[in-house]
């Protein structure tokens, strides 16, 4: 069969052409994409579908962009279900706004695009000294986002069109001063409250669970007592240090480098000078500056007549508080330590010379060069280790990109081991056990990378134990890993977690007792307020929470204060229960004029944001936008409040 194909290549190509081209005509490229899957549909906007793989890829791109713009960011924060759902919401929003922009025939002119690019601070940083754009760096910026310069500009043009959809609504939002004043005064009003906290810790001594109760709790809550999935992995790291090991340097290279850099390798020349300064800052008037220069010129004449009096003249006349007391002595300094006019003068003088009057941003200087410390020229043998380190680093940086491509291809092509690539590039194959999807706090290095761990625990890696792709985990650092042993998440035996079961059960029962006692006290104190045992009264407001939890403060500020006092019970779940009595409602503290203006501006932004969101909800309905996956609920201890 394959011999026939090889012998009749042209015939087969013609046949494929006849079969494939009509198929494209009939179903189009999108039709072929639908045949290839892409995962289940996670959202729809009209007839457009967002597939699982597109969602995964979009979230990965967002995480990568966040890492590149904020290298210190803990990317684990972006790996939560809530963060992933946020990416999907943004994808749906973009498609809805794109449909609205297309229906309204909104577009962006070349002039508007050019203005937007000129105002972009990132692109502004790519300009050369003459103001022209560094096209090579511009291409690199676009490539870092997986785009060509044309694709980058098309995306900016699209963003401008999308902005136009909502800008009309946002810019037309109005908030009068009276409206803002009423809303803000209500929002920032103060309330006097008293509380009683019922904390679970106070009820633990009342809980003594039996073995049967512990067993029942364990059976009903087995997810609490699972060992997470884990793996034993082997991995290889490609970084500058590993590239350096492959570099061989000969003696001629080292000596040539020595000859070209002997001045730098031996150290820098230093000079010791004294000076007399007459202050003349930039903002000094021209007349006063002329007087300062005249005084400096007179002192120059004086010290040139009697050079040995320089230190005494400096002590009496110099206006440099740091050096005048020591006769103007500035000790030894190298290039770059002084302002440029001073440095240029000092490094052009001979020992014992006294300069002309030198003007700098500080004023007028008279400089006396006291001494010159020339660096001792080091021998080749003395600096050979430094030269070797410098050359290895330079060559490794140039060679890294080439080797990175070899590394990337090899870990993919030889997907079941690292022996060949390790031998070829002189890399060490490392191993690690008990690697988990979410690393422990003490895990350091590449195995703490969320990006690498996502690749390690991907279905392909877990099921087929193949090498992961080459994952970039840092500057000039790539890693590939493969699972050699995998242990899925499993419920631990009761005997192994008995202490944990007991502690959780005791905490749960104690929290339940706290809630029951708090709710009972609430009803009793409502009936007999004089019997209430509450803490001293405090004033709270939304901008002065007095260490109250968000749940308590929210309910206090939302309580109907038409009839005072108001009693509230706040169920805090595992944190217990709080009884609150609202005694008084007071107007907010008076705001300063500047504060009031800032608040009105902020209120206007809130109104604009609310109206924009309302308009977007209308567009979602118009274009039949649906998210087909459930919105994740953040873990919380807060339960509803009873009144």
QUIZI-V962638 format. One record per pair of residues at least 12 apart in sequence whose C-alpha atoms are under 8 Angstrom apart, sorted by sequence separation. I is the first residue (numbers start at 0). GAP is how many residues later the second one is. D is the distance in Angstrom with one decimal. If there is no record, write none. Layout:
# QUIZI-V962638
i:I gap:GAP d:D
i:I gap:GAP d:D
This chain:
# QUIZI-V962638
i:38 gap:12 d:5.6
i:39 gap:12 d:5.6
i:62 gap:12 d:6.9
i:125 gap:12 d:6.8
i:279 gap:12 d:6.6
i:314 gap:12 d:4.9
i:353 gap:12 d:7.1
i:354 gap:12 d:5.2
i:434 gap:12 d:7.7
i:437 gap:12 d:7.5
i:455 gap:12 d:6.3
i:467 gap:12 d:5.4
i:540 gap:12 d:7.9
i:555 gap:12 d:7.8
i:566 gap:12 d:7.4
i:567 gap:12 d:5.0
i:37 gap:13 d:5.8
i:38 gap:13 d:5.0
i:41 gap:13 d:8.0
i:278 gap:13 d:7.1
i:313 gap:13 d:5.1
i:314 gap:13 d:6.8
i:344 gap:13 d:7.6
i:353 gap:13 d:5.6
i:354 gap:13 d:6.4
i:454 gap:13 d:6.0
i:466 gap:13 d:6.4
i:467 gap:13 d:5.5
i:539 gap:13 d:7.9
i:554 gap:13 d:8.0
i:566 gap:13 d:5.8
i:567 gap:13 d:6.3
i:37 gap:14 d:6.5
i:38 gap:14 d:5.9
i:277 gap:14 d:6.2
i:298 gap:14 d:7.9
i:312 gap:14 d:7.6
i:313 gap:14 d:5.5
i:353 gap:14 d:4.4
i:406 gap:14 d:7.0
i:454 gap:14 d:7.5
i:466 gap:14 d:5.6
i:467 gap:14 d:6.1
i:566 gap:14 d:4.6
i:37 gap:15 d:5.3
i:62 gap:15 d:6.6
i:122 gap:15 d:7.4
i:277 gap:15 d:7.7
i:310 gap:15 d:7.6
i:311 gap:15 d:6.1
i:352 gap:15 d:5.8
i:353 gap:15 d:6.6
i:437 gap:15 d:7.6
i:466 gap:15 d:4.5
i:541 gap:15 d:7.6
i:554 gap:15 d:7.9
i:565 gap:15 d:5.6
i:566 gap:15 d:6.5
i:37 gap:16 d:7.3
i:310 gap:16 d:4.0
i:341 gap:16 d:6.8
i:351 gap:16 d:6.5
i:352 gap:16 d:5.6
i:436 gap:16 d:5.7
i:465 gap:16 d:5.8
i:466 gap:16 d:7.7
i:540 gap:16 d:7.4
i:564 gap:16 d:6.4
i:565 gap:16 d:5.1
i:277 gap:17 d:7.7
i:309 gap:17 d:7.5
i:310 gap:17 d:6.4
i:340 gap:17 d:6.9
i:341 gap:17 d:7.9
i:351 gap:17 d:5.3
i:352 gap:17 d:8.0
i:435 gap:17 d:7.7
i:436 gap:17 d:7.0
i:464 gap:17 d:6.0
i:465 gap:17 d:7.3
i:564 gap:17 d:5.4
i:565 gap:17 d:6.9
i:277 gap:18 d:6.3
i:340 gap:18 d:7.0
i:341 gap:18 d:7.0
i:350 gap:18 d:5.3
i:351 gap:18 d:5.6
i:464 gap:18 d:5.2
i:551 gap:18 d:6.4
i:563 gap:18 d:7.0
i:564 gap:18 d:4.8
i:276 gap:19 d:7.8
i:340 gap:19 d:6.0
i:349 gap:19 d:6.8
i:350 gap:19 d:5.8
i:351 gap:19 d:7.5
i:451 gap:19 d:6.1
i:464 gap:19 d:6.6
i:550 gap:19 d:7.5
i:563 gap:19 d:6.1
i:564 gap:19 d:7.3
i:339 gap:20 d:8.0
i:348 gap:20 d:6.8
i:350 gap:20 d:5.6
i:436 gap:20 d:6.7
i:450 gap:20 d:7.3
i:563 gap:20 d:7.0
i:338 gap:21 d:7.2
i:345 gap:21 d:7.2
i:350 gap:21 d:6.7
i:451 gap:21 d:7.2
i:460 gap:21 d:6.7
i:461 gap:21 d:6.7
i:550 gap:21 d:7.8
i:560 gap:21 d:8.0
i:450 gap:22 d:7.2
i:460 gap:22 d:6.7
i:341 gap:23 d:7.8
i:345 gap:23 d:6.6
i:448 gap:24 d:6.6
i:461 gap:24 d:7.1
i:555 gap:24 d:7.8
i:560 gap:24 d:7.3
i:58 gap:25 d:6.3
i:61 gap:25 d:7.9
i:455 gap:25 d:6.6
i:455 gap:26 d:6.6
i:551 gap:26 d:7.7
i:555 gap:26 d:7.2
i:445 gap:27 d:6.8
i:451 gap:27 d:7.6
i:455 gap:27 d:7.1
i:58 gap:28 d:5.9
i:451 gap:28 d:7.9
i:57 gap:29 d:7.2
i:54 gap:32 d:7.5
i:54 gap:33 d:6.3
i:445 gap:33 d:7.6
i:273 gap:37 d:7.9
i:275 gap:37 d:7.9
i:275 gap:38 d:5.2
i:274 gap:39 d:7.0
i:277 gap:39 d:7.9
i:112 gap:40 d:7.8
i:276 gap:40 d:8.0
i:277 gap:40 d:6.1
i:278 gap:40 d:6.2
i:275 gap:41 d:7.2
i:276 gap:41 d:4.9
i:277 gap:41 d:5.5
i:278 gap:41 d:7.9
i:525 gap:41 d:7.0
i:275 gap:42 d:4.7
i:276 gap:42 d:5.4
i:277 gap:42 d:7.7
i:112 gap:43 d:7.3
i:274 gap:43 d:7.8
i:275 gap:43 d:7.4
i:276 gap:43 d:5.8
i:112 gap:44 d:6.2
i:275 gap:44 d:7.4
i:42 gap:45 d:8.0
i:521 gap:45 d:7.5
i:521 gap:46 d:7.6
i:44 gap:47 d:7.0
i:112 gap:47 d:7.9
i:521 gap:47 d:6.7
i:43 gap:48 d:7.6
i:275 gap:48 d:7.6
i:42 gap:49 d:7.3
i:107 gap:49 d:5.9
i:415 gap:49 d:7.2
i:44 gap:50 d:6.8
i:106 gap:50 d:7.6
i:107 gap:50 d:7.8
i:303 gap:50 d:7.2
i:415 gap:50 d:5.3
i:416 gap:50 d:7.2
i:518 gap:50 d:6.7
i:44 gap:51 d:6.6
i:106 gap:51 d:7.6
i:414 gap:51 d:5.3
i:415 gap:51 d:6.1
i:517 gap:51 d:7.6
i:107 gap:52 d:6.4
i:275 gap:52 d:6.0
i:414 gap:52 d:5.0
i:106 gap:53 d:7.6
i:107 gap:53 d:6.0
i:273 gap:53 d:7.2
i:274 gap:53 d:4.9
i:414 gap:53 d:8.0
i:106 gap:54 d:5.1
i:273 gap:54 d:4.6
i:274 gap:54 d:6.8
i:105 gap:55 d:5.8
i:273 gap:55 d:4.2
i:274 gap:55 d:7.6
i:411 gap:55 d:6.8
i:272 gap:56 d:6.2
i:273 gap:56 d:5.5
i:299 gap:56 d:7.3
i:410 gap:56 d:6.3
i:411 gap:56 d:7.6
i:514 gap:56 d:6.7
i:271 gap:57 d:7.9
i:272 gap:57 d:5.7
i:273 gap:57 d:7.7
i:299 gap:57 d:7.2
i:410 gap:57 d:7.5
i:411 gap:57 d:6.4
i:521 gap:57 d:6.3
i:105 gap:58 d:7.3
i:271 gap:58 d:6.6
i:272 gap:58 d:6.4
i:309 gap:58 d:8.0
i:410 gap:58 d:6.8
i:514 gap:58 d:8.0
i:518 gap:58 d:7.9
i:105 gap:59 d:7.9
i:271 gap:59 d:5.1
i:272 gap:59 d:7.1
i:410 gap:59 d:7.0
i:517 gap:59 d:5.8
i:100 gap:60 d:6.4
i:270 gap:60 d:7.9
i:271 gap:60 d:4.2
i:296 gap:60 d:6.6
i:517 gap:60 d:6.8
i:518 gap:60 d:7.9
i:100 gap:61 d:6.2
i:270 gap:61 d:5.1
i:271 gap:61 d:6.4
i:295 gap:61 d:6.8
i:407 gap:61 d:7.0
i:514 gap:61 d:5.8
i:517 gap:61 d:6.7
i:269 gap:62 d:5.9
i:270 gap:62 d:5.6
i:407 gap:62 d:5.2
i:510 gap:62 d:7.0
i:513 gap:62 d:5.5
i:514 gap:62 d:5.2
i:574 gap:62 d:7.1
i:97 gap:63 d:7.9
i:100 gap:63 d:7.7
i:269 gap:63 d:5.2
i:270 gap:63 d:6.5
i:406 gap:63 d:7.4
i:510 gap:63 d:5.4
i:513 gap:63 d:6.2
i:573 gap:63 d:6.0
i:97 gap:64 d:6.1
i:100 gap:64 d:6.1
i:269 gap:64 d:4.5
i:292 gap:64 d:8.0
i:510 gap:64 d:6.7
i:511 gap:64 d:7.7
i:572 gap:64 d:5.1
i:96 gap:65 d:5.7
i:99 gap:65 d:6.9
i:268 gap:65 d:6.3
i:269 gap:65 d:7.5
i:510 gap:65 d:5.3
i:571 gap:65 d:6.2
i:572 gap:65 d:5.5
i:267 gap:66 d:6.8
i:268 gap:66 d:8.0
i:299 gap:66 d:6.6
i:415 gap:66 d:7.9
i:507 gap:66 d:6.8
i:571 gap:66 d:4.8
i:572 gap:66 d:5.8
i:506 gap:67 d:7.5
i:570 gap:67 d:6.9
i:571 gap:67 d:5.8
i:93 gap:68 d:7.6
i:96 gap:68 d:6.7
i:295 gap:68 d:6.5
i:570 gap:68 d:5.6
i:295 gap:69 d:7.4
i:410 gap:69 d:7.0
i:570 gap:69 d:6.4
i:295 gap:70 d:7.3
i:569 gap:70 d:7.3
i:570 gap:70 d:5.6
i:292 gap:71 d:6.4
i:569 gap:71 d:4.6
i:570 gap:71 d:7.3
i:291 gap:72 d:7.5
i:568 gap:72 d:6.1
i:569 gap:72 d:6.2
i:272 gap:73 d:7.4
i:567 gap:73 d:7.7
i:568 gap:73 d:5.2
i:403 gap:74 d:7.7
i:567 gap:74 d:6.6
i:568 gap:74 d:5.6
i:270 gap:75 d:7.6
i:567 gap:75 d:4.8
i:270 gap:76 d:7.4
i:399 gap:76 d:7.4
i:566 gap:76 d:6.8
i:281 gap:79 d:6.2
i:64 gap:80 d:7.8
i:280 gap:80 d:6.0
i:281 gap:80 d:7.6
i:279 gap:81 d:7.5
i:280 gap:81 d:5.2
i:279 gap:82 d:5.8
i:280 gap:82 d:5.8
i:278 gap:83 d:6.0
i:279 gap:83 d:3.9
i:278 gap:84 d:4.5
i:279 gap:84 d:6.8
i:277 gap:85 d:5.7
i:278 gap:85 d:6.5
i:276 gap:86 d:6.7
i:277 gap:86 d:5.2
i:554 gap:86 d:7.5
i:276 gap:87 d:5.7
i:277 gap:87 d:6.6
i:550 gap:87 d:7.0
i:276 gap:88 d:4.7
i:275 gap:89 d:5.5
i:276 gap:89 d:6.7
i:274 gap:90 d:6.3
i:275 gap:90 d:5.1
i:274 gap:91 d:5.3
i:275 gap:91 d:6.7
i:274 gap:92 d:4.4
i:273 gap:93 d:5.9
i:274 gap:93 d:6.1
i:272 gap:94 d:6.7
i:273 gap:94 d:5.3
i:272 gap:95 d:5.6
i:273 gap:95 d:6.6
i:272 gap:96 d:4.5
i:273 gap:96 d:6.9
i:271 gap:97 d:6.2
i:272 gap:97 d:5.1
i:270 gap:98 d:7.4
i:271 gap:98 d:5.4
i:272 gap:98 d:7.0
i:270 gap:99 d:7.7
i:271 gap:99 d:5.0
i:270 gap:100 d:5.9
i:271 gap:100 d:6.3
i:270 gap:101 d:4.6
i:271 gap:101 d:8.0
i:269 gap:102 d:6.1
i:270 gap:102 d:6.0
i:268 gap:103 d:7.5
i:269 gap:103 d:5.1
i:268 gap:104 d:5.9
i:269 gap:104 d:6.6
i:268 gap:105 d:4.9
i:269 gap:105 d:8.0
i:267 gap:106 d:7.5
i:268 gap:106 d:5.6
i:267 gap:107 d:6.1
i:266 gap:108 d:5.7
i:265 gap:109 d:6.2
i:266 gap:109 d:7.7
i:265 gap:110 d:6.3
i:265 gap:111 d:5.2
i:265 gap:112 d:5.4
i:264 gap:113 d:7.5
i:262 gap:114 d:7.5
i:261 gap:115 d:7.4
i:261 gap:116 d:7.7
i:264 gap:118 d:7.1
i:257 gap:122 d:6.7
i:254 gap:125 d:7.3
i:257 gap:129 d:7.1
i:253 gap:130 d:7.2
i:256 gap:130 d:7.2
i:253 gap:133 d:6.5
i:253 gap:134 d:6.9
i:248 gap:139 d:7.6
i:248 gap:143 d:7.9
i:246 gap:145 d:6.7
i:243 gap:148 d:5.7
i:246 gap:148 d:7.6
i:243 gap:149 d:6.8
i:246 gap:149 d:7.4
i:243 gap:151 d:7.8
i:243 gap:152 d:5.4
i:239 gap:153 d:7.5
i:242 gap:153 d:5.6
i:239 gap:156 d:6.0
i:242 gap:156 d:7.6
i:239 gap:157 d:6.8
i:242 gap:157 d:6.7
i:239 gap:160 d:6.9
i:242 gap:160 d:7.9
i:238 gap:161 d:7.7
i:237 gap:166 d:7.4
i:237 gap:169 d:7.7
i:245 gap:179 d:6.9
i:245 gap:180 d:6.8
i:244 gap:181 d:7.2
i:235 gap:182 d:7.5
i:242 gap:182 d:7.6
i:234 gap:183 d:7.9
i:241 gap:183 d:7.9
i:241 gap:184 d:7.2
i:241 gap:185 d:6.4
i:235 gap:186 d:7.5
i:237 gap:189 d:7.3
i:236 gap:190 d:7.2
i:235 gap:191 d:6.7
i:236 gap:191 d:7.6
i:235 gap:192 d:6.3
i:235 gap:193 d:5.1
i:234 gap:194 d:5.7
i:235 gap:194 d:6.2
i:233 gap:195 d:6.5
i:234 gap:195 d:5.3
i:233 gap:196 d:5.4
i:234 gap:196 d:6.3
i:233 gap:197 d:4.2
i:232 gap:198 d:5.6
i:233 gap:198 d:6.4
i:231 gap:199 d:7.3
i:232 gap:199 d:5.4
i:231 gap:200 d:5.7
i:232 gap:200 d:6.4
i:231 gap:201 d:4.2
i:230 gap:202 d:6.3
i:231 gap:202 d:5.9
i:232 gap:202 d:7.3
i:230 gap:203 d:5.4
i:231 gap:203 d:6.3
i:229 gap:204 d:5.3
i:230 gap:204 d:5.2
i:229 gap:205 d:5.3
i:230 gap:205 d:6.7
i:229 gap:206 d:4.7
i:228 gap:207 d:6.3
i:229 gap:207 d:7.3
i:227 gap:208 d:7.1
i:228 gap:208 d:7.4
i:239 gap:236 d:6.3
i:238 gap:237 d:5.5
i:239 gap:237 d:7.3
i:237 gap:238 d:7.9
i:238 gap:238 d:4.4
i:237 gap:239 d:5.7
i:238 gap:239 d:6.4
i:236 gap:240 d:7.1
i:237 gap:240 d:5.1
i:236 gap:241 d:5.9
i:237 gap:241 d:6.2
i:236 gap:242 d:4.6
i:235 gap:243 d:5.8
i:236 gap:243 d:6.9
i:234 gap:244 d:7.0
i:235 gap:244 d:5.7
i:234 gap:245 d:5.6
i:235 gap:245 d:6.6
i:234 gap:246 d:4.1
i:233 gap:247 d:5.7
i:234 gap:247 d:6.3
i:232 gap:248 d:6.5
i:233 gap:248 d:5.6
i:232 gap:249 d:5.5
i:233 gap:249 d:6.7
i:232 gap:250 d:4.4
i:233 gap:250 d:7.0
i:231 gap:251 d:5.9
i:232 gap:251 d:5.4
i:230 gap:252 d:6.3
i:231 gap:252 d:5.7
i:232 gap:252 d:7.1
i:230 gap:253 d:7.4
i:231 gap:253 d:5.1
i:230 gap:254 d:5.5
i:231 gap:254 d:6.5
i:230 gap:255 d:4.4
i:229 gap:256 d:6.1
i:230 gap:256 d:6.0
i:228 gap:257 d:7.6
i:229 gap:257 d:5.3
i:228 gap:258 d:5.6
i:229 gap:258 d:6.5
i:228 gap:259 d:4.3
i:229 gap:259 d:7.4
i:227 gap:260 d:7.1
i:228 gap:260 d:4.0
i:227 gap:261 d:4.5
i:228 gap:261 d:7.4
i:226 gap:262 d:5.5
i:227 gap:262 d:6.9
i:225 gap:263 d:6.5
i:226 gap:263 d:5.4
i:225 gap:264 d:5.3
i:226 gap:264 d:6.2
i:225 gap:265 d:4.2
i:226 gap:265 d:6.3
i:224 gap:266 d:5.8
i:225 gap:266 d:5.6
i:224 gap:267 d:6.0
i:222 gap:268 d:7.2
i:221 gap:269 d:6.4
i:224 gap:272 d:7.1
i:217 gap:276 d:7.2
i:214 gap:279 d:7.7
i:217 gap:283 d:6.4
i:216 gap:284 d:7.5
i:213 gap:287 d:6.6
i:213 gap:288 d:6.3
i:216 gap:288 d:6.9
i:213 gap:291 d:7.1
i:208 gap:293 d:7.4
i:208 gap:296 d:7.6
i:208 gap:297 d:7.2
i:207 gap:298 d:7.4
i:206 gap:299 d:6.0
i:203 gap:302 d:6.4
i:206 gap:302 d:6.8
i:203 gap:303 d:7.0
i:206 gap:303 d:6.8
i:205 gap:304 d:7.7
i:203 gap:305 d:7.9
i:200 gap:306 d:7.9
i:203 gap:306 d:5.2
i:199 gap:307 d:6.9
i:202 gap:307 d:5.1
i:201 gap:308 d:7.8
i:202 gap:308 d:7.7
i:200 gap:309 d:7.0
i:199 gap:310 d:4.9
i:202 gap:310 d:6.7
i:199 gap:311 d:4.6
i:202 gap:311 d:6.7
i:198 gap:312 d:7.3
i:199 gap:312 d:7.9
i:199 gap:313 d:7.4
i:199 gap:314 d:5.5
i:198 gap:315 d:6.1
i:197 gap:316 d:5.4
i:197 gap:317 d:7.3
i:197 gap:319 d:7.6
i:197 gap:320 d:6.0
i:196 gap:321 d:7.9
i:195 gap:337 d:7.1
i:195 gap:338 d:5.1
i:194 gap:339 d:5.4
i:195 gap:339 d:6.2
i:193 gap:340 d:5.9
i:194 gap:340 d:5.6
i:193 gap:341 d:5.6
i:194 gap:341 d:8.0
i:193 gap:342 d:6.0
i:194 gap:342 d:8.0
i:193 gap:343 d:4.7
i:192 gap:344 d:5.4
i:193 gap:344 d:6.6
i:191 gap:345 d:6.3
i:192 gap:345 d:5.6
i:191 gap:346 d:5.5
i:192 gap:346 d:6.4
i:191 gap:347 d:4.4
i:192 gap:347 d:7.3
i:190 gap:348 d:5.5
i:191 gap:348 d:6.4
i:189 gap:349 d:6.3
i:190 gap:349 d:5.4
i:189 gap:350 d:5.6
i:190 gap:350 d:6.4
i:189 gap:351 d:4.7
i:188 gap:352 d:6.2
i:189 gap:352 d:8.0
i:187 gap:353 d:6.1
i:188 gap:353 d:7.9
i:187 gap:354 d:5.9
i:186 gap:355 d:7.3
i:187 gap:355 d:6.9
i:190 gap:365 d:7.9
i:190 gap:366 d:7.5
i:78 gap:371 d:7.9
i:75 gap:374 d:6.1
i:199 gap:374 d:7.4
i:74 gap:375 d:6.6
i:199 gap:375 d:6.6
i:198 gap:376 d:6.5
i:199 gap:376 d:5.5
i:198 gap:377 d:4.8
i:197 gap:378 d:5.7
i:198 gap:378 d:6.7
i:196 gap:379 d:7.6
i:197 gap:379 d:5.1
i:196 gap:380 d:6.1
i:197 gap:380 d:6.0
i:196 gap:381 d:4.6
i:195 gap:382 d:5.8
i:196 gap:382 d:6.5
i:194 gap:383 d:6.8
i:195 gap:383 d:5.2
i:194 gap:384 d:5.5
i:195 gap:384 d:6.6
i:194 gap:385 d:4.5
i:193 gap:386 d:5.7
i:194 gap:386 d:6.4
i:192 gap:387 d:6.7
i:193 gap:387 d:5.3
i:192 gap:388 d:5.5
i:193 gap:388 d:6.7
i:192 gap:389 d:4.5
i:193 gap:389 d:7.7
i:191 gap:390 d:6.0
i:192 gap:390 d:5.6
i:190 gap:391 d:6.8
i:191 gap:391 d:5.4
i:192 gap:391 d:7.3
i:190 gap:392 d:7.4
i:191 gap:392 d:5.0
i:190 gap:393 d:5.6
i:191 gap:393 d:6.5
i:190 gap:394 d:4.6
i:191 gap:394 d:7.9
i:189 gap:395 d:6.0
i:190 gap:395 d:5.9
i:188 gap:396 d:7.3
i:189 gap:396 d:5.0
i:188 gap:397 d:6.1
i:189 gap:397 d:6.0
i:188 gap:398 d:4.9
i:189 gap:398 d:5.7
i:187 gap:399 d:7.9
i:188 gap:399 d:4.3
i:187 gap:400 d:5.6
i:188 gap:400 d:7.9
i:185 gap:401 d:7.9
i:184 gap:402 d:7.0
i:185 gap:402 d:8.0
i:184 gap:403 d:6.2
i:183 gap:415 d:7.8
i:180 gap:419 d:7.6
i:183 gap:419 d:7.9
i:179 gap:420 d:5.9
i:176 gap:423 d:7.0
i:179 gap:423 d:6.4
i:179 gap:424 d:7.9
i:174 gap:428 d:7.5
i:174 gap:429 d:5.5
i:173 gap:430 d:6.9
i:172 gap:431 d:7.5
i:174 gap:432 d:7.0
i:173 gap:433 d:7.5
i:172 gap:434 d:6.5
i:173 gap:434 d:7.7
i:172 gap:435 d:5.1
i:171 gap:436 d:7.9
i:170 gap:437 d:7.2
i:169 gap:438 d:4.7
i:172 gap:438 d:7.1
i:168 gap:439 d:7.4
i:169 gap:439 d:6.8
i:169 gap:441 d:6.8
i:168 gap:442 d:6.9
i:169 gap:442 d:5.8
i:168 gap:443 d:6.0
i:165 gap:446 d:6.2
i:168 gap:446 d:7.6
i:165 gap:449 d:7.8
i:165 gap:450 d:8.0
i:99 gap:519 d:7.5
i:96 gap:522 d:7.8
i:95 gap:523 d:6.8
i:95 gap:524 d:6.4
i:98 gap:524 d:7.7
i:95 gap:527 d:6.6
i:95 gap:529 d:7.2
i:91 gap:533 d:7.2
i:91 gap:535 d:7.9
i:88 gap:538 d:7.9
i:84 gap:546 d:6.8
i:84 gap:547 d:7.5
i:81 gap:549 d:7.7
i:81 gap:550 d:6.0
i:80 gap:551 d:6.2
i:81 gap:551 d:7.7
i:81 gap:552 d:7.3
i:45 gap:577 d:5.5
i:44 gap:578 d:6.1
i:45 gap:578 d:5.2
i:44 gap:579 d:5.7
i:45 gap:579 d:6.3
i:43 gap:580 d:7.6
i:44 gap:580 d:4.2
i:43 gap:581 d:5.6
i:44 gap:581 d:6.4
i:42 gap:582 d:7.5
i:43 gap:582 d:5.2
i:42 gap:583 d:5.5
i:43 gap:583 d:6.6
i:42 gap:584 d:4.3
i:43 gap:584 d:7.8
i:41 gap:585 d:6.2
i:42 gap:585 d:5.2
i:41 gap:586 d:5.0
i:42 gap:586 d:7.6
i:40 gap:587 d:7.5
i:41 gap:587 d:5.9
